[in-house]
């Protein structure tokens, strides 16, 4: 991704430095949110453009990282809505066998990503915001535009689904995935 585009402000260097320092982290976050590297790159590109357009306001706000997280989540939600609206009905539903995931015991990060990919996107987003970014239930609800009760119930369902995956108990060796 080229950083030749700069905001039309006096703080172009600040923008460049901010983006280049965080770009890899944004890519990982976007991947954790959507489970697809191509979509993650698109999300990050959109975020970079939005930051550029509003850099003076974003940098003055005091927490530009929260602004970027919000852009990533909202852009993903918008893309999902557009994709649902573009679906065409078919006569027969295609077979889709949920293939069991191979749990990678080499690193916790790979294991987390593998586990997250089995969840529906809405539950994956909630877990990433709650446990990767350590946001409160209320903050997560605000990001996603839903009620705190919805965040709590979806979090509980997602964790139950992850705990019930074959091999997870052995992988964790008696440790808890996330404290109940």
C-alpha positions in Angstrom: 0.0 0.0 0.0 1.4 3.3 -1.0 1.7 6.1 1.5 2.1 8.8 -1.1 -1.4 10.1 -0.4 -1.3 12.6 2.4 -3.9 14.7 4.0 -3.9 18.3 2.9 -2.8 19.6 6.2 0.4 20.8 7.8 0.6 17.5 9.7 1.2 15.2 6.7 4.3 13.7 8.4 2.2 12.9 11.5 -0.3 11.1 9.4 2.3 9.1 7.5 4.0 8.1 10.8 0.7 7.2 12.5 -0.4 5.0 9.5 2.9 3.3 8.9 3.4 2.5 12.6 0.0 0.8 12.9 -0.7 -0.7 9.4 0.4 -4.3 10.3 -1.7 -4.3 13.4 -4.7 -3.0 11.5 -4.3 -5.8 9.0 -4.2 -8.4 11.8 -7.3 -6.9 13.4 -9.2 -6.7 10.2 -8.3 -10.4 9.5 -9.5 -11.4 13.0 -12.8 -9.5 12.3 -13.5 -11.1 9.0 -11.4 -14.2 8.6 -10.3 -13.3 5.0 -7.0 -11.6 4.1 -8.4 -10.0 0.9 -11.3 -8.5 2.8 -9.0 -7.5 5.6 -6.8 -5.5 3.1 -9.9 -3.8 1.7 -11.0 -2.8 5.2 -7.6 -1.4 6.0 -7.5 0.5 2.7 -10.9 2.1 3.5 -9.7 3.0 7.0 -6.5 4.6 5.7 -8.5 6.7 3.2 -11.0 7.8 5.8 -8.3 8.7 8.2 -6.6 10.7 5.5 -9.8 12.7 4.8 -10.4 13.5 8.4 -6.8 13.6 9.8 -7.0 17.0 11.4 -10.1 16.0 13.4 -8.9 12.4 14.1 -5.5 13.5 15.4 -7.1 16.2 17.5 -9.7 13.8 19.1 -7.1 12.2 21.3 -7.9 8.5 20.6 -7.3 7.9 16.8 -7.0 4.1 17.5 -10.6 3.9 18.6 -11.6 5.8 15.5 -9.8 3.2 13.3 -11.4 0.3 15.1 -14.8 1.8 14.6 -14.0 2.3 10.9 -12.9 -1.3 10.5 -16.0 -2.7 12.2 -18.5 -0.4 10.5 -17.0 -0.9 7.1 -17.2 -4.7 7.5 -20.8 -4.4 8.7 -21.6 -2.2 5.6 -20.0 -4.7 3.3 -21.9 -7.6 4.8 -25.2 -5.7 4.4 -24.4 -4.9 0.8 -23.5 -8.6 0.1 -26.8 -9.8 1.7 -28.8 -7.4 -0.5 -27.0 -8.6 -3.6 -27.8 -12.3 -3.0 -30.0 -13.9 -5.6 -32.4 -16.8 -4.7 -31.7 -20.2 -6.2 -33.9 -23.3 -6.5 -31.8 -25.6 -4.4 -29.6 -24.8 -1.5 -26.0 -25.9 -2.2 -24.5 -28.5 0.2 -22.1 -27.0 2.6 -20.5 -29.5 5.0 -18.8 -27.7 7.9 -15.4 -29.2 7.7 -13.7 -29.6 11.1 -10.9 -27.2 11.6 -7.3 -28.4 12.2 -6.3 -26.9 15.5 -2.8 -25.6 15.2 -1.0 -26.1 18.5 2.2 -24.3 17.5 1.1 -20.8 18.6 -1.8 -19.4 20.6 -2.4 -16.8 17.8 -2.9 -19.5 15.1 -5.2 -21.4 17.4 -7.2 -18.3 18.2 -7.6 -17.4 14.5 -8.5 -21.0 13.7 -11.1 -21.0 16.4 -12.5 -17.7 15.4 -13.1 -18.8 11.8 -15.7 -21.3 12.8 -17.9 -18.6 14.3 -20.4 -16.6 12.4 -19.0 -13.1 11.6 -21.2 -11.3 14.2 -20.0 -13.4 17.0 -16.4 -13.2 15.8 -16.6 -9.4 15.8 -17.9 -9.4 19.4 -15.1 -11.7 20.7 -12.4 -9.6 18.9 -13.7 -6.4 20.4 -14.3 -7.8 23.8 -11.2 -10.0 24.3 -8.6 -8.8 21.8 -9.3 -5.1 22.4 -10.6 -5.6 25.9 -13.6 -3.4 25.4 -16.4 -3.4 27.9 -19.8 -4.8 27.0 -21.2 -1.3 26.7 -18.3 -0.1 24.4 -18.7 -3.2 22.2 -22.5 -2.6 21.9 -21.8 1.1 20.9 -19.3 0.0 18.2 -21.7 -2.6 16.8 -24.9 -0.5 17.2 -26.7 -3.1 19.3 -27.8 -3.6 22.9 -25.5 -4.6 25.8 -27.7 -7.6 26.3 -27.1 -8.7 22.8 -23.4 -8.5 23.3 -23.6 -10.6 26.5 -25.8 -13.3 24.9 -23.7 -13.5 21.7 -20.5 -13.6 23.7 -21.8 -16.5 25.8 -23.0 -18.4 22.7 -19.7 -17.8 20.9 -17.6 -19.0 23.9 -19.9 -22.1 24.3 -19.4 -22.9 20.6 -15.6 -22.6 20.9 -15.4 -24.6 24.1 -17.4 -27.4 22.4 -15.1 -27.7 19.4 -13.3 -31.1 19.2 -9.8 -30.9 20.5 -10.1 -27.6 22.3 -10.1 -29.1 25.8 -7.0 -31.1 25.0 -5.3 -28.1 23.5 -6.0 -25.9 26.5 -4.7 -28.6 28.9 -7.2 -27.9 31.6 -6.9 -24.2 31.3 -10.1 -22.1 30.6 -10.5 -20.6 27.1 -11.8 -17.4 28.6 -13.0 -17.3 32.3 -16.7 -17.9 32.6 
